[in-house]
């Protein structure tokens, strides 16, 4: 039965991904639904500035559902506990190895739980910090210092971690930056416009990267 499901998935993913992005719903009690205006605003920014043709309304998908295979980009955020079942981890691993991309943006408090759960997905491939010279920081908007700092949180420098498989970045974890807060409607966090623009531009770099890597 597992073989049939895997074969079905592999056949399914030969079809081109849709032009719709998705929010990842996970277990554990963390608020996966945080920042509801963030991804729609990033999509609007990319469609305007990069001339993409992304569906303006993102989909919500559960990590264990094979429906994740429809979407080129999964966005994951929240404040706290994250839990992947064995089936969740297997589904996510297969998705990522077959061309998908997961961006995890720590909204604050996810990091200790997340690192443990990512080991279920890739037990032998640890998260590694991306250097300032990584292509994701080079265009279409330039970030010579790497990941921008959007919110203070613990006052630590922002860090971007990734998992690269056979030369392809399949997972990006942005920490102590909180890009999603900068993508939200301006009245929600009241960020200065230059800070909000940096967050949106970095998000656009991520979207551009996954469609062109």
Phi and psi in degrees as a GROMACS rama.xvg file:
@    title "Ramachandran Plot"
@    xaxis  label "Phi"
@    yaxis  label "Psi"
@TYPE xy
-63.0014  -38.8063  UNK-2
-61.9013  -42.6814  UNK-3
-63.4742  -42.1854  UNK-4
-63.2073  -42.5861  UNK-5
-64.5085  -44.8461  UNK-6
-61.742  -42.7234  UNK-7
-58.948  -43.2139  UNK-8
-61.185  -46.3188  UNK-9
-64.3941  -38.6267  UNK-10
-65.7338  -40.269  UNK-11
-62.4541  -40.4812  UNK-12
-80.2849  -3.1974  UNK-13
-71.3523  -20.9494  UNK-14
-73.3022  142.259  UNK-15
-60.5618  144.642  UNK-16
-60.3099  153.578  UNK-17
-73.2327  171.049  UNK-18
-94.4212  31.3026  UNK-19
-118.892  135.491  UNK-20
-93.8209  165.318  UNK-21
-139.126  150.199  UNK-22
-98.5127  132.038  UNK-23
-90.8746  122.729  UNK-24
-95.4718  122.926  UNK-25
-124.602  167.326  UNK-26
-92.618  177.307  UNK-27
109.502  -11.8676  UNK-28
97.9382  -8.89368  UNK-29
-68.547  153.516  UNK-30
-85.7294  78.9325  UNK-31
-58.567  -20.6749  UNK-32
-89.779  8.37355  UNK-33
-60.8304  156.6  UNK-34
56.1714  58.7846  UNK-35
-64.8179  -23.7282  UNK-36
-91.9121  -4.97237  UNK-37
-64.3015  -59.241  UNK-38
-65.9618  -41.3659  UNK-39
-57.5236  -38.0097  UNK-40
-69.3386  -37.4878  UNK-41
-64.8745  -41.868  UNK-42
-59.8211  -45.9589  UNK-43
-60.6022  -40.4295  UNK-44
-63.976  -45.2469  UNK-45
-65.0648  -41.9421  UNK-46
-63.6584  -34.0613  UNK-47
-80.3017  -46.8658  UNK-48
-89.0827  -31.9706  UNK-49
-106.094  -4.21621  UNK-50
60.5332  31.9546  UNK-51
-73.4953  169.048  UNK-52
-126.605  50.797  UNK-53
-75.6962  144.583  UNK-54
-58.728  127.979  UNK-55
-66.5968  -16.6052  UNK-56
-111.565  112.27  UNK-57
-71.1367  156.144  UNK-58
-95.0378  151.976  UNK-59
-105.032  128.458  UNK-60
-133.158  144.275  UNK-61
-82.2972  142.606  UNK-62
-59.7759  -30.4865  UNK-63
-88.5885  -0.368846  UNK-64
-90.8165  134.762  UNK-65
-64.9117  -10.8363  UNK-66
-61.3123  -21.1121  UNK-67
-57.0458  -23.5573  UNK-68
-69.2182  -9.6129  UNK-69
-78.5514  -19.0917  UNK-70
-114.734  133.104  UNK-71
-73.8175  -20.3904  UNK-72
-139.62  126.483  UNK-73
-112.041  132.227  UNK-74
-109.61  130.58  UNK-75
-129.025  130.27  UNK-76
-149.259  -178.05  UNK-77
143.3  -177.207  UNK-78
-128.22  73.9309  UNK-79
142.039  -144.597  UNK-80
-63.6484  139.328  UNK-81
-128.512  136.91  UNK-82
-140.772  129.014  UNK-83
-113.182  126.552  UNK-84
-71.487  170.993  UNK-85
-58.0281  -42.4104  UNK-86
-66.2345  -39.7117  UNK-87
-58.7395  -49.0284  UNK-88
-62.6728  -41.6226  UNK-89
-64.653  -42.7278  UNK-90
-63.9691  -42.9828  UNK-91
-67.5493  -41.6735  UNK-92
-61.2077  -45.8522  UNK-93
-61.8845  -42.3063  UNK-94
-58.7737  -47.6849  UNK-95
-67.9968  -38.4727  UNK-96
-72.6461  -16.302  UNK-97
-101.575  12.2519  UNK-98
118.072  -6.00908  UNK-99
-79.2523  170.437  UNK-100
-140.636  133.839  UNK-101
-117.07  123.882  UNK-102
-109.933  117.353  UNK-103
-106.099  119.094  UNK-104
-114.116  108.697  UNK-105
-68.5904  112.435  UNK-106
-80.2968  -8.24137  UNK-107
127.131  119.588  UNK-108
97.7784  -3.03398  UNK-109
-79.1804  -31.5025  UNK-110
-51.8304  -49.8529  UNK-111
-64.7924  -32.7134  UNK-112
-76.4905  -41.0581  UNK-113
-62.7556  -44.8806  UNK-114
-58.1297  -38.1128  UNK-115
-66.3455  -41.0497  UNK-116
-74.1934  -33.0319  UNK-117
-63.3668  -29.3017  UNK-118
-63.8799  -25.3191  UNK-119
-71.2834  -31.0119  UNK-120
-80.6997  -47.9447  UNK-121
-131.626  80.9345  UNK-122
-65.4041  -22.0719  UNK-123
-112.646  10.3873  UNK-124
-131.954  94.2602  UNK-125
-74.3714  159.229  UNK-126
-63.0326  136.055  UNK-127
-127.354  141.636  UNK-128
-70.2386  137.13  UNK-129
-86.0959  131.631  UNK-130
-74.9574  165.16  UNK-131
-62.1679  -21.3717  UNK-132
-88.8803  5.15245  UNK-133
-64.2713  142.007  UNK-134
-55.67  -25.3835  UNK-135
-65.8544  -18.655  UNK-136
-97.3655  1.20563  UNK-137
-104.596  -10.1402  UNK-138
175.827  158.196  UNK-139
-72.3501  -12.6534  UNK-140
-110.289  140.923  UNK-141
-89.9119  128.451  UNK-142
-129.044  78.28  UNK-143
-62.6945  -21.8893  UNK-144
-96.8915  6.92036  UNK-145
86.7076  -152.691  UNK-146
-58.3725  129.35  UNK-147
-77.5709  153.758  UNK-148
-91.8871  119.807  UNK-149
-105.037  -43.6373  UNK-150
-128.468  150.918  UNK-151
-71.2779  -48.46  UNK-152
52.5297  -114.276  UNK-153
-91.6559  7.95997  UNK-154
76.229  9.26695  UNK-155
-81.7473  158.197  UNK-156
-67.7629  148.406  UNK-157
-68.2116  145.754  UNK-158
-136.991  142.375  UNK-159
-115.331  123.486  UNK-160
-113.995  153.208  UNK-161
-148.203  165.001  UNK-162
-121.313  123.712  UNK-163
-114.3  127.83  UNK-164
-120.289  119.807  UNK-165
50.4403  44.9009  UNK-166
81.7795  1.0811  UNK-167
-114.794  126.038  UNK-168
-70.767  117.189  UNK-169
-107.083  -20.165  UNK-170
-142.263  132.389  UNK-171
-123.422  129.041  UNK-172
-119.349  112.414  UNK-173
-99.2614  125.222  UNK-174
-128.855  138.541  UNK-175
58.7756  31.7021  UNK-176
-124.717  -52.3719  UNK-177
65.5677  57.2203  UNK-178
-55.646  -39.956  UNK-179
-59.1664  -36.0317  UNK-180
-63.9663  -35.6601  UNK-181
-72.7605  -22.0796  UNK-182
-80.7577  -21.1504  UNK-183
-64.1814  166.317  UNK-184
-51.2166  138.429  UNK-185
-59.2588  -30.3185  UNK-186
-74.0427  -13.7871  UNK-187
-75.4505  -45.3827  UNK-188
-112.943  -9.5202  UNK-189
56.8678  37.7391  UNK-190
-70.7969  145.591  UNK-191
-58.1521  145.09  UNK-192
-56.9773  -39.2269  UNK-193
-61.1869  -35.015  UNK-194
-69.0576  -44.0332  UNK-195
-61.9546  -40.5518  UNK-196
-63.5287  -39.208  UNK-197
-61.2301  -41.6626  UNK-198
-63.2081  -45.7418  UNK-199
-66.1759  -39.6281  UNK-200
-65.9759  -39.756  UNK-201
-65.7097  -40.2841  UNK-202
-60.2451  -40.7092  UNK-203
-64.2911  -36.8694  UNK-204
-60.2806  -41.0412  UNK-205
-63.6317  -46.5959  UNK-206
-63.096  -45.0577  UNK-207
-60.235  -41.564  UNK-208
-62.4117  -44.9029  UNK-209
-70.6027  -25.2248  UNK-210
-86.0933  -10.9095  UNK-211
-122.145  -8.59669  UNK-212
